[in-house]
């Protein structure tokens, strides 16, 4: 039986581990669009786009309409 933390949601296609940085850069590198930082934030329960320490992030799959990088609450 696989460990629970290895099971990915159908909404995620992969996970990445980063050391510091910000979600703008992660979104640009992983999704090709820095304004999709909020999709990564929402999927990972984050509100702040700036990362400290080593963080493992779920990366969303598929295309989602852009909203100008605004995180809706």
Beta strands, then each sheet from edge to edge (+ up, - down):
strand 1: 12-22
strand 2: 50-60
sheet 1: 1+ 2-
end
